[in-house]
Amino acid sequence: MRKIYAVGETIYDIIFKNGKPIDAKPGGALLNTSVSLGRLGLDISLIGDVADDAVGEIIAHFLTENNVATDSMYRYTDAKSRLALAFLDNDNNAKYSFYKIRKTGSAKLSFPTPKKDDLILFGSFYGMKSEIREDLVAFLKQARAVGAIIIYDPNFRAAHKDVLPEVIEMIKENMELSHIIKGSDEDFLHIFGKDNAPGTYKKIKEITNAALIYTANRHGVWLNTGSYEEHYNALAIEPVSTIGAGDTFMAGIAYSIIKNNLFFDDADKISRQFWDKMITTSIEFSGHVCMVYDNYVTQKFADKVKL
Protein backbone atom coordinates (compact mmCIF):
# COMPACT_ATOMS: atom_id res chain seq x y z
CA MET A 1 0.00 0.00 0.00
CA ARG A 2 1.33 3.44 -0.91
CA LYS A 3 2.20 5.63 2.04
CA ILE A 4 2.18 9.38 2.51
CA TYR A 5 4.87 11.00 4.67
CA ALA A 6 4.52 14.63 5.75
CA VAL A 7 7.49 16.43 7.32
CA GLY A 8 6.59 19.48 9.39
CA GLU A 9 6.21 21.32 12.65
CA THR A 10 3.45 21.01 15.24
CA ILE A 11 1.93 24.19 16.67
CA TYR A 12 -1.01 25.01 18.90
CA ASP A 13 -3.11 27.72 17.24
CA ILE A 14 -5.10 30.22 19.30
CA ILE A 15 -7.47 32.17 17.05
CA PHE A 16 -8.56 35.75 17.76
CA LYS A 17 -11.38 37.79 16.26
CA ASN A 18 -12.05 41.40 17.29
CA GLY A 19 -9.38 41.14 19.97
CA LYS A 20 -10.84 38.07 21.68
CA PRO A 21 -9.87 34.38 21.49
CA ILE A 22 -12.60 32.42 19.73
CA ASP A 23 -11.02 29.01 19.22
CA ALA A 24 -7.87 26.94 19.75
CA LYS A 25 -6.63 23.79 18.05
CA PRO A 26 -3.53 21.86 16.93
CA GLY A 27 -1.92 23.37 13.84
CA GLY A 28 1.18 23.65 11.71
CA ALA A 29 1.09 23.49 7.93
CA LEU A 30 1.88 19.79 7.44
CA LEU A 31 -0.03 18.77 10.55
CA ASN A 32 -3.11 20.41 9.01
CA THR A 33 -2.52 18.55 5.74
CA SER A 34 -1.97 15.27 7.60
CA VAL A 35 -5.18 15.53 9.63
CA SER A 36 -7.24 16.13 6.47
CA LEU A 37 -5.65 13.05 4.86
CA GLY A 38 -6.16 10.98 7.99
CA ARG A 39 -9.85 11.90 8.08
CA LEU A 40 -10.07 10.94 4.40
CA GLY A 41 -8.82 7.46 5.29
CA LEU A 42 -5.36 7.57 3.68
CA ASP A 43 -2.17 6.04 5.12
CA ILE A 44 -0.45 9.17 6.43
CA SER A 45 2.49 9.56 8.82
CA LEU A 46 3.69 12.88 10.26
CA ILE A 47 7.44 13.26 10.76
CA GLY A 48 8.28 16.00 13.24
CA ASP A 49 8.49 16.80 16.92
CA VAL A 50 6.22 17.65 19.81
CA ALA A 51 6.97 18.81 23.34
CA ASP A 52 6.36 16.62 26.36
CA ASP A 53 3.98 19.05 28.03
CA ALA A 54 0.20 19.40 28.40
CA VAL A 55 -0.22 21.06 25.00
CA GLY A 56 2.05 18.47 23.39
CA GLU A 57 -0.15 15.74 24.82
CA ILE A 58 -3.22 17.41 23.27
CA ILE A 59 -1.47 17.53 19.89
CA ALA A 60 -0.25 13.92 20.05
CA HIS A 61 -3.68 12.64 21.07
CA PHE A 62 -5.35 14.69 18.33
CA LEU A 63 -3.09 13.18 15.66
CA THR A 64 -3.80 9.62 16.81
CA GLU A 65 -7.52 10.35 17.05
CA ASN A 66 -7.47 11.50 13.41
CA ASN A 67 -5.64 8.46 12.01
CA VAL A 68 -2.25 10.16 11.60
CA ALA A 69 0.61 7.78 12.43
CA THR A 70 3.06 9.27 14.94
CA ASP A 71 5.79 6.59 14.89
CA SER A 72 8.23 9.16 13.48
CA MET A 73 7.37 11.95 15.94
CA TYR A 74 10.16 12.96 18.34
CA ARG A 75 8.98 13.88 21.85
CA TYR A 76 11.02 16.59 23.60
CA THR A 77 11.38 16.43 27.36
CA ASP A 78 13.17 19.79 27.71
CA ALA A 79 10.77 22.10 25.89
CA LYS A 80 7.47 23.91 25.74
CA SER A 81 5.10 23.55 22.81
CA ARG A 82 5.11 26.05 19.96
CA LEU A 83 2.18 28.47 20.02
CA ALA A 84 0.75 30.61 17.24
CA LEU A 85 -1.67 33.48 17.84
CA ALA A 86 -3.78 33.95 14.71
CA PHE A 87 -5.57 37.32 14.41
CA LEU A 88 -8.41 37.38 11.86
CA ASP A 89 -8.91 40.71 10.05
CA ASN A 90 -12.17 42.04 8.59
CA ASP A 91 -11.81 39.70 5.60
CA ASN A 92 -11.07 36.78 7.96
CA ASN A 93 -7.49 36.46 6.74
CA ALA A 94 -5.04 35.62 9.52
CA LYS A 95 -1.93 37.42 10.70
CA TYR A 96 0.29 35.44 13.05
CA SER A 97 2.47 35.93 16.09
CA PHE A 98 4.64 32.87 16.77
CA TYR A 99 6.00 31.71 20.12
CA LYS A 100 8.70 29.18 19.38
CA ILE A 101 9.64 26.00 21.18
CA ARG A 102 12.55 26.33 23.62
CA LYS A 103 14.93 23.43 24.14
CA THR A 104 18.53 22.63 24.97
CA GLY A 105 18.98 19.57 22.73
CA SER A 106 18.66 18.94 19.02
CA ALA A 107 15.88 17.28 17.08
CA LYS A 108 16.39 13.57 16.48
CA LEU A 109 13.81 12.88 13.82
CA SER A 110 13.27 9.29 12.77
CA PHE A 111 12.98 9.22 8.98
CA PRO A 112 11.46 6.02 7.54
CA THR A 113 12.63 4.23 4.40
CA PRO A 114 10.55 5.52 1.45
CA LYS A 115 9.43 3.24 -1.37
CA LYS A 116 8.59 3.77 -5.01
CA ASP A 117 5.39 5.77 -5.56
CA ASP A 118 5.07 6.85 -1.91
CA LEU A 119 4.23 10.54 -1.46
CA ILE A 120 6.49 12.93 0.44
CA LEU A 121 5.00 16.28 1.50
CA PHE A 122 7.20 18.93 3.09
CA GLY A 123 7.76 22.65 3.38
CA SER A 124 7.45 25.71 5.61
CA PHE A 125 10.35 26.96 7.70
CA TYR A 126 10.65 23.52 9.28
CA GLY A 127 12.18 22.32 6.01
CA MET A 128 15.11 24.69 6.56
CA LYS A 129 15.87 24.11 10.25
CA SER A 130 19.61 23.59 10.62
CA GLU A 131 19.26 20.81 13.19
CA ILE A 132 17.26 18.54 10.86
CA ARG A 133 18.45 19.82 7.49
CA GLU A 134 21.10 17.21 6.74
CA ASP A 135 18.84 14.28 7.59
CA LEU A 136 15.89 15.80 5.73
CA VAL A 137 17.88 16.30 2.52
CA ALA A 138 19.21 12.74 2.74
CA PHE A 139 15.63 11.47 3.14
CA LEU A 140 14.41 13.52 0.15
CA LYS A 141 17.29 12.35 -2.04
CA GLN A 142 16.61 8.75 -1.08
CA ALA A 143 12.90 9.23 -1.82
CA ARG A 144 13.66 10.73 -5.20
CA ALA A 145 16.10 7.93 -6.04
CA VAL A 146 13.57 5.15 -5.34
CA GLY A 147 10.79 6.85 -7.30
CA ALA A 148 8.65 8.48 -4.61
CA ILE A 149 6.66 11.60 -5.53
CA ILE A 150 7.80 14.76 -3.71
CA ILE A 151 5.60 17.83 -3.23
CA TYR A 152 6.95 21.06 -1.72
CA ASP A 153 5.12 24.09 -0.27
CA PRO A 154 7.58 26.83 0.80
CA ASN A 155 4.94 28.59 2.91
CA PHE A 156 7.34 31.55 3.15
CA ARG A 157 5.62 34.42 4.94
CA ALA A 158 6.38 38.09 5.54
CA ALA A 159 7.83 37.29 8.97
CA HIS A 160 10.63 35.35 7.25
CA LYS A 161 11.72 38.04 4.77
CA ASP A 162 14.70 39.20 6.82
CA VAL A 163 16.28 35.73 6.75
CA LEU A 164 15.80 35.11 3.02
CA PRO A 165 19.53 35.58 2.20
CA GLU A 166 20.34 32.86 4.74
CA VAL A 167 17.82 30.32 3.46
CA ILE A 168 17.40 31.01 -0.27
CA GLU A 169 19.83 28.25 -1.28
CA MET A 170 17.93 25.76 0.88
CA ILE A 171 14.65 26.82 -0.75
CA LYS A 172 16.20 26.28 -4.18
CA GLU A 173 17.51 22.86 -3.15
CA ASN A 174 14.04 21.94 -1.86
CA MET A 175 12.61 22.92 -5.25
CA GLU A 176 15.26 20.89 -7.10
CA LEU A 177 14.29 17.79 -5.14
CA SER A 178 10.55 18.16 -5.82
CA HIS A 179 8.22 17.03 -8.59
CA ILE A 180 5.47 19.53 -7.74
CA ILE A 181 5.90 22.96 -6.13
CA LYS A 182 2.72 24.39 -4.66
CA GLY A 183 2.76 27.87 -3.17
CA SER A 184 0.82 31.09 -2.75
CA ASP A 185 1.31 34.45 -4.44
CA GLU A 186 2.56 35.75 -1.07
CA ASP A 187 5.20 33.00 -0.82
CA PHE A 188 6.67 33.72 -4.24
CA LEU A 189 6.51 37.49 -3.84
CA HIS A 190 8.76 37.19 -0.79
CA ILE A 191 11.06 34.55 -2.32
CA PHE A 192 11.46 35.79 -5.89
CA GLY A 193 9.94 39.27 -5.86
CA LYS A 194 7.40 38.11 -8.44
CA ASP A 195 3.69 38.90 -8.14
CA ASN A 196 2.36 36.69 -10.93
CA ALA A 197 2.40 33.04 -11.97
CA PRO A 198 4.32 33.38 -15.27
CA GLY A 199 7.12 35.36 -13.63
CA THR A 200 7.31 32.87 -10.78
CA TYR A 201 7.43 29.88 -13.14
CA LYS A 202 10.22 31.51 -15.14
CA LYS A 203 12.30 31.76 -11.94
CA ILE A 204 11.49 28.18 -10.98
CA LYS A 205 12.48 26.92 -14.46
CA GLU A 206 15.97 28.29 -13.77
CA ILE A 207 16.16 25.84 -10.86
CA THR A 208 14.10 22.76 -11.74
CA ASN A 209 11.62 21.15 -14.15
CA ALA A 210 9.01 20.69 -11.41
CA ALA A 211 5.40 21.63 -12.10
CA LEU A 212 4.14 24.82 -10.44
CA ILE A 213 0.76 25.23 -8.74
CA TYR A 214 0.37 28.93 -7.90
CA THR A 215 -2.54 29.90 -5.62
CA ALA A 216 -3.83 33.46 -5.28
CA ASN A 217 -6.88 33.38 -2.98
CA ARG A 218 -9.95 34.82 -4.71
CA HIS A 219 -7.99 35.28 -7.96
CA GLY A 220 -7.81 31.52 -8.39
CA VAL A 221 -5.06 29.03 -9.20
CA TRP A 222 -2.51 28.85 -12.01
CA LEU A 223 -0.90 25.62 -13.18
CA ASN A 224 2.25 25.42 -15.29
CA THR A 225 3.74 22.04 -16.18
CA GLY A 226 6.12 23.09 -18.94
CA SER A 227 3.84 21.58 -21.60
CA TYR A 228 0.84 23.75 -20.84
CA GLU A 229 -0.52 26.32 -18.44
CA GLU A 230 -4.03 26.81 -17.12
CA HIS A 231 -5.99 29.10 -14.81
CA TYR A 232 -8.75 27.87 -12.50
CA ASN A 233 -11.32 30.12 -10.85
CA ALA A 234 -11.65 30.27 -7.09
CA LEU A 235 -14.97 29.40 -5.45
CA ALA A 236 -17.33 32.32 -4.91
CA ILE A 237 -17.53 32.22 -1.11
CA GLU A 238 -17.38 34.57 1.87
CA PRO A 239 -14.76 32.89 4.10
CA VAL A 240 -15.17 32.47 7.83
CA SER A 241 -11.42 31.90 8.23
CA THR A 242 -8.61 31.27 5.74
CA ILE A 243 -6.44 29.41 8.28
CA GLY A 244 -5.43 26.04 6.83
CA ALA A 245 -6.75 26.76 3.33
CA GLY A 246 -3.38 26.27 1.63
CA ASP A 247 -2.61 23.21 3.74
CA THR A 248 -5.92 21.63 2.81
CA PHE A 249 -5.23 22.44 -0.85
CA MET A 250 -2.05 20.39 -0.40
CA ALA A 251 -4.19 17.56 0.99
CA GLY A 252 -6.32 17.74 -2.15
CA ILE A 253 -3.25 17.22 -4.31
CA ALA A 254 -2.14 14.17 -2.32
CA TYR A 255 -5.66 12.74 -2.16
CA SER A 256 -6.06 13.06 -5.93
CA ILE A 257 -2.76 11.31 -6.61
CA ILE A 258 -3.55 8.36 -4.33
CA LYS A 259 -7.24 7.94 -5.15
CA ASN A 260 -6.67 8.16 -8.90
CA ASN A 261 -3.76 5.74 -8.64
CA LEU A 262 -1.33 8.11 -10.33
CA PHE A 263 2.25 7.00 -10.91
CA PHE A 264 4.80 9.23 -12.60
CA ASP A 265 8.48 9.96 -12.90
CA ASP A 266 8.03 13.38 -14.44
CA ALA A 267 5.16 15.79 -13.82
CA ASP A 268 5.22 16.64 -17.52
CA LYS A 269 3.82 13.15 -18.27
CA ILE A 270 0.57 13.75 -16.37
CA SER A 271 -2.48 14.33 -18.59
CA ARG A 272 -4.26 17.67 -18.66
CA GLN A 273 -7.43 15.85 -17.63
CA PHE A 274 -5.80 14.60 -14.45
CA TRP A 275 -4.34 18.02 -13.58
CA ASP A 276 -7.81 19.55 -14.03
CA LYS A 277 -9.29 17.01 -11.65
CA MET A 278 -6.50 17.48 -9.10
CA ILE A 279 -6.76 21.27 -9.04
CA THR A 280 -10.56 21.39 -8.88
CA THR A 281 -10.54 18.85 -6.03
CA SER A 282 -7.95 20.90 -4.15
CA ILE A 283 -9.97 24.10 -4.66
CA GLU A 284 -13.04 22.33 -3.28
CA PHE A 285 -11.09 21.12 -0.23
CA SER A 286 -9.62 24.54 0.57
CA GLY A 287 -12.95 26.28 -0.04
CA HIS A 288 -14.61 23.98 2.48
CA VAL A 289 -12.01 24.81 5.15
CA CYS A 290 -12.54 28.54 4.56
CA MET A 291 -16.17 28.08 5.64
CA VAL A 292 -15.40 26.61 9.08
CA TYR A 293 -13.21 27.50 12.06
CA ASP A 294 -11.01 24.49 11.38
CA ASN A 295 -7.54 23.98 9.91
CA TYR A 296 -8.55 20.76 8.14
CA VAL A 297 -11.54 19.17 6.42
CA THR A 298 -14.30 18.23 8.81
CA GLN A 299 -15.04 14.56 9.30
CA LYS A 300 -18.50 15.07 7.80
CA PHE A 301 -16.95 16.51 4.63
CA ALA A 302 -14.34 13.72 4.52
CA ASP A 303 -17.05 11.05 4.82
CA LYS A 304 -18.96 12.67 1.94
CA VAL A 305 -15.82 12.70 -0.24
CA LYS A 306 -15.08 9.04 0.56
CA LEU A 307 -18.59 8.07 -0.54
N, C-alpha and C positions, 0 to 999 in steps of 0.2 A: 504493500500500500504506500502511495506517495505521501511524504510528510512535508509539512510546512514548518520552517524554523524562522522565528522573528527575533532579532537582536535589538534590545532597546532598554531604556531606563524605566523605572517605576516611580510614580509620583502620586501624591494625594492631592487632588484638586479641590479647592474651596471656591465656590462660585458666588460672586457678588452682583447684585443688581440694585441700582439707586442707593449705593453705599451700605447695603445690608447683605449678609450671607443668606443665600436662598437654597443652597444645596452643597453637598460634598460627596466625592466618590473617588475611587482609584483611577489614575490616569497615567499619562505618558504615551507618546505617539504610537509606539509598537505594542504597548499593552492594550491600547484602545483597539488597534487592528486585530490583535490576538483574541480579544474577548468576542468581537463580532464573529470571527471565524469559528471560535469554539461554540458559540450559540447556533451557528449554522451547521454544526455537526462535522466539521473537518478536523483532521489530525494535526493539531497545532501545538508547538512547544515554544515557550518564551525563554530566551537566553538573556540573563541580566542579573541584577542583584536587588536585594531588599533588606532593609534594616531589621534587626531583631528587637523591635519595640512594638508598642501596642498598634501603631498605624501599620507597621510592616506586617503584623499578624492579620489585620483587616485585608490588606492587599493580597497576601498569600492565600487566605481563605477564599477571597473573591475569585481569584484565578482558578483555583481548584473547582469551585462551585460552577464556573462557567466553562468547564471542560478544556482548560488550558493546562497542558503538562508543565510542571515546574521542576522536573528532574535536573535541568541545567541552570536553575536559579541559585546564586550564591547568597548566603544569609550572613550579613555582617553582625558581629556582636559588639562592635565598638563605634556605633553610629546612631544617628537619628534619621528618620525617614525624610526624603525630599518632600517639600510642600510647594504647591503653586497656587497663588491667589489669582483668580481669573475675574476680571472686572468687565461686565457686559456694558457696551455703550448703547446709545439710542437705537442703533440698527442691530443690536444683539450680537455684535462682533466682540471678541474678547481681547483684552490687553492683559499681559501677565506680569506678575512679580514672583520671582523664583527664590526659594529658600533651600539651598543645596545641602546635601548629605555631608556630615562631618565625620571623618574617620582617621585613624592613624595608620592602618594597613593599606594594602593594595588589593584591587579586585582579583579574584581567582576564578574567572569564569570557566565553566566546563563545556567546551564546544564538542558536539557530537560528531560522528563521521557521516558526512552527507553522501547521498547516493544519486545516481542518474535520475533526472526528472523531478527530484525534490525541489521545493521552492524555498528560497532564502530571501527574507524581507529585512531590510536594515535602513538606518538613516539617523537623522537628528544629530545633535551634538554628541550623543553617546557613541556614535560611530567614529569620533575623532579623539576620544579620551586617551591620553598617553598611556595610562596604565593597562588598557586592554588592546591598544592599537595593534601591536605586533601579532598577538594571537588572533585577533579579528581578521587581519589581512591574510594570515596563513589559512584560516578557515574559508575565507572567500575564494582564495586561489585554489584550494583543494576542491571546493564546490564547483568552481568553474571547470576545473580539469576533468571531473567525473561526469559533467553534463547536467548539473543542476541549473535551474533558472534563477537568476538573481535580479531582484527589483530594489531600486534605491530611491529614497525620498530624502533630500537634503534637509528639508524642514528648517531652513536657515533664516532666523528672524532678525528683526531690527536690533534686538539686544546683543546679537553676536557680531555686529558690523565691525566693532573695534578690533576684533581678533581675526578678521579675515586674512590679513597677511600671514598670520601664523598657521592657518589651517587650509589655505587655498589648495596647496599641493595634495593634502589628504582628500579634499573634496574631489579633485581631479582623478586621483587614484581610485576612489570609490566609484566614480563614473566609468572609468576604464574597465572595472571588474564587473559591471552590470550589463544586463541585457535590456532592461527597461528602466528609464529614469522618469519618475513621476514627481512633479513639484509645482508649487504655486507661483503666480506672477510675482508675489512678494519675495519668495525665495530667490528667484533668478535675478530680480532687480538688485538685491543685496550682493549676490555672488558675482554676477557678470555686468551689472549696470545696464541690463536690457529690460525694456518694459513691454516686450511683445514676443510672441511665440517664434516667428521666423528668425529674429535676431538672436534669441536664446538657442535655437537649434543650430544656427551657424556656429556659435561658440562651442556647443557640445560636439559638433562634427570635427572640430579641431582636436578633440580629445579621444573620441570613441565613435563607433558605429551603432551605439545603442539607440533604441527608439525613444522618443520624447513624448510624454503626456503632460501637457501644460494646462493647469487649471487656473481660472480667473473669476471665481465666485459667480456673480450674476451674469458675467460676460461669456460664460460657458467654458468649453474645454477644446484645446487644439491637440491634434495628434500629428506627429511627423515620424515616419518610419524610414525615410530615405527614398522609398519607392513612390509614396504618395503622402499627401497631407489632407487633413479634414478638420472641420470645425463642428462642434456639437453644442446645441443650445442648452443652457441651464434650465432647471425647472422653475416655473413661475410660482414662487412661494414667498411667504413672509416668515422668515426664520424666527424661531424662539431663541435659539442659541446656535452659533456656528462652531462651538467647541467639538472637536472630534470629527468634523466633516471630512477633512483631508485624509485622516486616518481610516475612516470608514470607506472612502473612495479606494484606498489601498486594499482594503479587504475585498472590495468588489472585483478588483483586478485578480487577486489570488483565487477568489471563489470561481470566477469565470474560467481561469486556466484549469483548475482541478475538475470542476463539474463538466466541462466540455472536453476533458481528456486531451488537452493540448500538449504536444511535445514539440520542442523546437531547439535548434542549435543557433539560430540566427533570427532575430525578430523580423527581419526583412522577408522571411519565408511565410509569415502568418498572413492568411487571407484578409482582404478588406472586410469581408462579411464577419469574420471572427472579431476583428478590432471593433467594428460597429457594435457588436453585441457586448463586448467587454466594457466599452466606454459607457454605453447606455445603462448597463447594469450598475456600474460604479456611480453614475450620476444619480440613479434611483436610490442606492444605498446612502449616499451622502445627503441627499435631499431629505430622506426619512429622518436622519439624525438631527438635521437642522430644525425639525419640528418637535423635538423633545428635549428635555433637560438631561440628556444622556450623552456619553462619549462614544457609544457603540450602538449597533442595532438592538432594538428591544427583542425579547424572546418571542413575543407575539409576531413581530415582523419576520424574524428568522424562521419561525414555524410555517408562516405563509409562503416564504420563498422556497423552503424545502418541499412543500407540497406541489 
